[in-house]
Amino acid sequence: MNLSIENILLVGSILLVISILAGRTSYRFGVPTLILFLGVGILAGSEGIGGIHFDDPSVARFIGVVSLNFILFSGGLDTNWSSIKHIFWQGFSLSTLGVLLTAISMGTFVWAVTDFSIYEGLLLGAIVSSTDAAAVFSILRSKKLALKSRLRPMLEFESGSNDPMAYVLTIAFLTLVLNPQAGVVSVIPMFFQQMGIGAVAGLLFGKLSKTMINRLKLDFEGLYPVLVIGLMFLTFSATNFVQGNGFLAVYICAVYLSNHDLIHKKTILKVFDGLAWLFQIVLFLTLGLLVFPSEIIPVMGTGLLISAFLMIVARPLSVILSLIFFRMKLRERVYVCCVGLRGAVPIVFATYPLLAGIDKADMIFNIVFFVSVSSVLVQGTSLGFIARKLRVVLPERVKRRQPADLILSEEAKTCMAEVVIPKNGYAAGKKVVDLHFPPTAIIAMLKRGDKYITPSGDTVIKAGDRLTILSETRDGLSQVYKSLGI
C-alpha cells in the first residue's frame, strides 16, 4: 500500500491506536513500550502484513527532528533544578565527555573489526554515542523505579542533554567522511561554535519565552501551550540559522522555563507530556516503516558484535572515565553503566549518512537500527532486576514522590490560611505569577467583595482581596507570607 492524502489519516490513526493498545499490555511480558511501537511500524511496512511502502529518509528525518524537539522540550520542562543541581557536573560530564569517549571507542572498534575506514567507524560511533531520552524516560518512569541517592535525576539529565553532543559529533564525522583530506582539526571550531551558540541561544530564548508567556494577555487558556510550541520551534530554527545547536537550545530553554513561574504552567506541562508521548509513538512508527527487515539480517552478526561491545566495553569505559573524579558508590557506578539505552535518536541520526549519499550509508543505518533495538531489549528489560540486585532501589515503605510528581500533584494540601491584602500592600497590583509562590502552595480561592474567584497565574491581586491559601507544609506558608510581603 502506498500512502496517499486519502488514506494517510486512516492508516495513521489505526497504527496509533494499535500502538497504544499494544503498549498498554507490553510490560506484562517485560517488553519495553517503545519496542512495541517500533514493531507495529515494521509489521505495517512494505515487508510486513500492512504492506505500506515507505522509503523516504528525508521525510523520516523531518519527522525525527520535529519529534525530538517535543521529546527534548518535554524532558526539559520536567527537569527541576533543585533535583539536578547536586548532580549537575556528573550529568554534564556523562553527556559531553562520556559521549565523546563512547564515540571514539566505538569508532576505533568498528574500524578494527570491519572494512570501515576510521572516519566511517567514528561516524557510526558518534551516531550511537548518546543514550536515548525517550527510552530512558519511558522505561524509568513506566517501571516506577524509586532509585536511591540521585541516580534517577542524573540518568534522566544525561539522556536529556547528551543528544546535542551526539548530533555535533555525527555532523563533524560525516563532514570528515565526505572530505577526508580536511583532517580532525578542521571540525574543532565547528564543535565549539555549535555548542556555545546553542547554550547561549537556549538561555536567551528561555528568558524571552518566559516574558512573552507571562506578559501576553491571551483570551483562552488553551492558547498558552500553542504559544509555547511556537516558541519552541522558533528557538530551534533560529539557533540553527545562526549555526548553533538547535537541540541544545531547545533543551536549555525548556529547563529555564521549568524552573520559573509561568502562567498556566500546569496546563503547559500536561499538554507537553501528552505531545511527547504522541511524537515518541509517531517517531518509532515512522522508523519502523522505514526499515526493511530483509536488509537487517545480513548485518546481524556485525550488529551483534558492535552492540555487545557497546554494552560491555564502550558504555562502562565512558562512565568510569567520566565519573572518575566524583564520589559515588561502586554499585551506583555499575548501575549507571547498565543504563546506556539507545533508541530512536541514533536511528534518526543514521538517516543523515543516507541523505548525504556516502558509500556505506545503508549498512550504517541497518547496523544502528539493530544496535538500538538490541540495546532497548537487553538493557531496557533488565533495569529493574539489576537495580534490585545492586540494591540501588528504595524499599516500598520509604519510596518518595519525585519532583515531577510534586508539580503535578492533585492531592489536598495539609495547611490552610486566610490572608487579607492590605491597602498599599506589596502584593496589591501584582499578578499571581509574579509573586513567586513556593511549588508546595496554591491560592485555592480569592474573595473580592461578594464575588468568589478561582485565580490563575494572570489574575491581578487587589487591595482588600481575601486569599485562601493551601500548603503542604507550614514552612510553605511562611514562604507564602514572604511572597506576599506580609
C-alpha positions in Angstrom: 0.0 0.0 0.0 1.3 3.5 -0.9 0.4 6.3 1.5 -1.7 9.0 0.0 -3.6 12.0 1.1 -6.8 9.9 1.1 -5.6 7.1 3.4 -2.8 8.6 5.5 -5.1 9.7 8.3 -7.0 6.4 8.3 -3.8 4.4 8.4 -2.1 6.7 10.8 -5.0 6.6 13.3 -5.2 2.8 13.1 -1.5 2.4 13.8 -1.6 4.9 16.6 -4.5 3.1 18.4 -2.8 -0.3 17.8 0.5 1.0 19.3 -1.2 2.4 22.4 -3.2 -0.9 23.0 -0.1 -2.9 22.4 2.0 -0.7 24.8 -0.7 -1.0 27.4 0.0 -4.7 28.0 3.7 -4.8 26.9 5.1 -4.7 30.4 3.2 -7.8 31.5 5.7 -9.6 29.2 8.7 -7.4 30.1 8.9 -5.8 26.7 9.6 -2.0 26.6 6.7 0.0 25.3 8.8 1.8 22.6 9.8 -1.5 21.1 6.2 -2.3 20.6 5.7 0.9 18.7 8.6 0.1 16.5 7.3 -3.4 16.0 3.9 -2.1 14.9 5.7 0.1 12.3 7.7 -2.8 11.0 4.6 -5.1 10.7 2.8 -2.3 8.9 5.7 -1.7 6.5 6.4 -3.0 3.0 7.7 -6.3 4.2 5.1 -6.7 6.9 1.4 -7.6 6.9 0.4 -4.0 6.3 2.3 -3.6 3.0 2.8 0.1 3.4 5.7 1.2 1.2 7.7 3.9 2.8 11.3 4.6 1.7 12.0 8.3 2.1 14.8 9.2 4.6 14.2 12.9 4.1 10.6 12.6 5.4 11.8 10.3 8.2 14.5 12.8 9.2 11.9 15.7 9.2 9.6 13.7 11.4 12.5 12.8 13.6 13.7 16.4 14.1 10.1 17.6 14.9 9.6 14.6 17.3 13.0 15.2 19.0 12.0 18.9 19.6 8.9 17.8 21.5 10.7 15.0 23.4 13.6 17.1 24.5 11.4 20.1 25.3 9.1 18.0 27.4 12.1 16.4 29.2 13.5 19.9 29.9 10.1 21.0 31.3 10.2 18.0 33.6 13.7 18.9 34.8 13.6 20.5 38.2 16.8 22.4 39.1 16.6 21.6 42.7 16.8 17.9 41.9 19.7 18.1 39.4 21.9 20.9 40.9 23.6 18.4 43.2 24.4 16.1 40.2 24.8 18.7 37.5 28.5 18.2 36.9 28.2 14.4 36.9 25.4 14.6 34.4 27.3 17.2 32.4 30.4 15.0 32.3 28.4 12.0 31.1 26.6 14.0 28.4 29.8 15.5 27.0 32.9 13.6 27.9 31.0 10.3 28.1 29.5 10.8 24.6 32.9 11.6 23.2 34.6 8.6 24.7 31.8 6.3 23.6 32.1 7.6 20.0 35.9 7.2 19.9 36.0 3.8 21.5 33.1 2.5 19.3 34.6 4.1 16.2 38.0 2.5 16.8 36.4 -0.9 17.4 34.3 -0.7 14.3 37.4 0.3 12.2 39.3 -2.6 13.7 36.7 -5.4 13.1 35.1 -4.2 9.8 36.2 -2.8 6.4 35.0 0.7 7.5 37.6 3.5 7.3 38.5 5.2 10.5 36.2 8.2 9.8 33.3 5.9 8.8 33.8 3.9 12.1 33.8 7.2 14.1 30.7 8.3 12.3 28.9 5.1 13.3 30.3 5.5 16.9 29.0 9.1 17.0 25.5 8.1 15.8 25.1 5.5 18.7 27.1 7.6 21.3 24.1 9.1 23.2 21.6 7.5 25.4 18.0 8.0 24.2 15.8 10.4 26.2 12.6 8.8 25.1 13.8 5.3 26.0 15.3 6.3 29.4 12.3 8.5 30.4 9.8 5.9 29.3 11.4 2.9 31.0 12.5 4.5 34.3 9.0 6.1 34.7 7.0 3.2 33.4 8.7 0.8 35.8 8.4 3.4 38.6 11.9 2.7 39.8 12.4 4.7 43.0 16.2 4.8 42.8 18.4 5.6 45.7 20.5 8.7 46.1 20.4 10.9 43.0 20.6 8.2 40.3 17.3 8.9 38.6 17.8 12.7 38.1 21.4 12.1 36.9 20.4 9.4 34.4 17.4 11.5 33.1 19.6 14.6 32.9 22.2 12.7 31.0 19.8 11.3 28.5 18.0 14.6 28.0 21.2 16.6 27.5 23.5 14.3 25.5 21.7 14.3 22.2 23.1 17.7 21.2 26.7 16.4 21.7 26.0 13.3 19.6 24.4 15.4 16.9 27.5 17.6 16.7 29.8 14.6 16.5 27.7 13.0 13.9 27.8 16.1 11.7 31.6 16.5 12.3 32.5 12.9 11.4 30.1 12.9 8.4 31.9 16.0 7.2 35.2 14.1 7.5 33.8 11.1 5.6 32.8 13.4 2.8 36.1 15.3 2.9 38.7 13.0 4.5 41.6 15.4 3.5 40.2 18.1 5.8 41.5 16.5 9.0 40.1 16.3 12.5 41.4 19.8 13.4 39.1 21.4 10.8 35.9 20.4 12.7 37.0 21.5 16.2 35.9 25.2 15.6 32.5 23.9 14.4 32.1 21.9 17.6 32.7 24.9 19.9 30.6 27.1 17.7 27.6 24.7 17.7 27.7 24.1 21.5 28.5 27.7 22.5 25.8 29.4 20.3 23.3 26.6 21.3 23.8 27.2 25.0 23.6 31.0 24.8 20.6 30.9 22.5 18.8 28.5 24.7 19.2 30.8 27.7 18.2 33.9 25.8 15.1 32.2 24.2 14.2 30.9 27.7 14.1 34.4 29.1 12.3 35.7 26.0 9.7 32.9 26.2 9.1 33.4 29.9 8.5 37.1 29.3 6.1 36.5 26.4 4.1 33.8 28.3 3.6 35.9 31.4 3.1 39.3 29.7 0.9 38.4 26.7 -2.8 38.5 27.7 -4.4 35.6 25.8 -8.2 35.2 25.9 -8.1 31.4 26.2 -6.0 29.1 28.4 -5.6 26.6 25.6 -3.6 29.2 23.6 -0.7 29.2 26.1 0.5 25.7 25.1 0.2 26.7 21.5 2.3 29.8 22.1 5.0 27.6 23.8 5.0 25.3 20.8 5.7 28.2 18.5 8.4 29.5 20.9 10.0 26.0 20.9 10.3 25.8 17.2 11.5 29.4 17.0 14.2 28.5 19.4 15.3 25.5 17.4 15.1 27.1 13.9 16.6 30.5 14.9 19.6 28.8 16.6 20.2 26.5 13.6 20.0 29.6 11.4 22.9 31.2 13.2 24.9 27.9 13.1 24.2 26.9 16.6 22.9 23.6 18.1 19.2 23.8 18.0 18.6 20.7 20.1 20.8 22.0 22.9 19.0 25.4 22.7 15.6 23.7 22.9 16.5 21.7 26.0 18.1 24.6 27.9 15.1 26.8 27.0 12.8 24.2 28.5 14.9 23.8 31.6 14.9 27.5 32.2 11.1 27.7 31.8 10.6 24.7 34.1 12.3 26.5 37.0 10.5 29.8 36.7 6.9 30.8 37.4 4.7 30.7 34.3 1.0 31.5 33.7 -1.0 28.2 33.3 2.2 26.2 33.9 0.3 23.1 35.0 -1.7 23.1 31.7 1.5 23.6 29.7 3.2 20.7 31.4 0.3 18.3 30.9 -0.1 19.2 27.2 3.6 18.7 26.5 3.7 15.4 28.4 0.9 14.2 26.1 2.6 15.6 23.0 5.9 13.9 23.9 4.2 10.6 24.1 2.4 11.2 20.8 5.6 12.1 19.0 7.5 9.2 20.6 4.9 6.9 19.1 4.9 8.7 15.7 8.7 8.6 15.6 9.0 4.9 16.3 6.2 4.1 13.9 7.9 6.1 11.2 11.3 4.5 11.8 9.6 1.1 11.8 8.1 1.8 8.4 11.5 2.9 7.1 13.2 -0.3 8.0 13.4 -3.3 5.6 13.9 -6.4 7.8 15.4 -8.4 4.9 18.3 -5.8 4.9 18.9 -6.2 8.6 19.5 -10.0 8.5 22.8 -9.8 6.6 24.3 -7.3 9.2 23.0 -9.1 12.3 26.4 -10.8 13.0 28.3 -7.5 12.8 25.5 -5.6 14.6 25.5 -8.2 17.4 29.3 -7.8 17.8 29.1 -4.0 17.8 26.1 -4.0 20.2 27.9 -6.3 22.6 31.0 -4.1 22.6 28.8 -1.0 23.2 27.1 -2.5 26.2 30.0 -4.4 27.7 33.0 -2.2 26.9 32.2 1.3 25.5 29.5 2.3 27.9 31.2 1.1 31.1 34.5 2.7 29.9 33.0 6.0 29.2 31.1 6.1 32.5 34.1 5.1 34.6 36.3 7.8 33.0 33.6 10.4 33.0 32.8 9.9 36.7 36.4 9.2 37.9 36.7 12.5 39.8 33.2 12.2 41.5 32.4 10.4 44.7 29.9 7.6 44.1 29.4 4.1 45.5 30.6 1.3 43.3 27.2 -0.2 42.8 25.8 3.1 41.7 28.6 3.4 39.1 27.8 -0.1 37.9 24.1 0.7 37.5 24.9 3.9 35.5 27.0 1.6 33.2 23.9 -0.5 32.7 21.6 2.4 31.7 23.0 3.0 28.3 19.8 2.6 26.3 19.9 3.5 22.7 16.6 4.1 20.9 15.1 6.3 18.2 17.7 9.1 18.3 20.5 7.1 16.8 18.2 5.8 14.1 17.2 9.4 13.3 20.9 10.4 13.1 21.6 7.4 10.9 19.4 9.0 8.2 22.0 11.8 7.8 24.5 9.5 6.0 21.6 8.2 3.8 20.8 11.7 2.7 24.5 12.6 2.3 24.8 9.6 -0.1 28.0 8.1 1.4 29.0 4.6 0.2 28.2 2.6 3.4 25.1 4.6 4.4 22.7 1.7 4.1 24.9 -0.6 6.1 25.4 2.1 8.8 21.6 2.6 9.0 20.9 -1.1 9.4 23.6 -1.7 12.0 22.4 1.3 14.0 18.9 0.0 13.9 20.0 -3.4 15.1 22.1 -1.9 17.9 19.3 0.4 19.1 16.7 -2.4 19.2 19.1 -4.9 20.9 20.0 -2.2 23.5 16.4 -1.5 24.5 15.5 -5.2 24.5 18.5 -6.3 26.6 19.1 -3.3 28.8 15.6 -2.0 29.0 14.1 -5.3 30.2 16.8 -5.8 32.8 16.9 -2.4 34.6 14.5 -3.3 37.4 16.2 -6.6 38.0 19.7 -5.1 38.1 18.6 -2.2 40.3 17.3 -4.7 42.9 20.4 -6.9 42.7 22.7 -3.9 43.2 20.4 -2.6 46.0 20.0 0.9 44.4 16.2 1.0 44.8 14.3 2.3 47.7 12.2 -0.1 49.8 8.5 0.3 49.2 7.9 1.8 52.6 10.3 4.7 52.0 9.6 5.5 48.3 9.5 9.2 47.8 7.5 11.1 45.2 9.7 12.5 42.5 9.8 16.3 41.8 7.6 15.9 38.7 5.0 14.2 40.8 5.0 17.1 43.3 4.5 19.6 40.5 1.5 17.7 39.1 0.1 16.6 42.4 -3.7 16.9 42.7 -3.7 15.9 46.4 -5.2 18.1 49.1 -2.7 20.4 51.0 -2.3 19.9 54.7 -2.1 23.6 55.9 -4.6 26.4 55.3 -4.6 30.1 56.0 -6.6 33.2 55.0 -4.8 36.4 54.2 -6.3 39.8 53.5 -4.2 42.0 51.2 -3.8 45.4 52.9 -4.1 48.7 51.2 -0.8 49.6 49.5 0.5 46.1 50.4 3.4 44.6 48.4 1.1 42.1 46.5 -1.5 44.7 45.5 -1.5 45.3 41.8 0.7 42.2 41.0 -0.2 39.1 39.1 -0.1 35.8 40.9 2.7 34.5 38.7 4.9 37.5 39.7 4.6 36.6 43.4 6.8 33.5 43.1 4.8 31.2 45.4 6.6 28.0 46.5 5.6 24.9 44.4 4.0 23.3 47.5 1.4 26.1 48.0 -1.5 27.4 46.0 -4.2 30.1 46.2 -7.3 27.9 46.3 -9.8 30.8 46.3 -9.9 34.6 46.2 -12.8 36.6 47.6 -13.3 40.1 46.2 -16.2 41.8 47.7 -19.1 39.4 47.3 -17.5 37.5 44.5 -15.5 34.3 44.7 -12.8 33.9 42.1 -10.6 30.9 41.2 -7.3 32.6 40.5 -4.9 31.7 37.7 -1.4 32.9 37.1 -2.5 36.1 35.3 -5.0 37.1 38.0 -4.1 40.5 39.4 -4.3 40.8 43.2 -6.1 43.9 44.6 -6.1 45.5 48.0 -8.8 44.1 50.2 -8.8 40.7 48.5 -9.1 37.7 50.9 -6.9 34.8 49.8 -7.5 31.2 50.9 -4.0 29.6 50.9 -3.4 25.9 50.9 0.1 24.5 51.6 1.7 21.1 52.1 3.8 22.3 54.9 4.0 25.1 57.5 7.3 26.2 56.0 5.4 26.6 52.7 3.0 29.0 54.5 5.9 31.0 55.8 7.3 31.3 52.2 3.8 32.4 51.1 3.8 35.2 53.6 7.2 36.4 52.4 6.0 36.3 48.8 3.0 38.4 49.8 5.2 40.8 51.7 3.5 40.1 55.0 
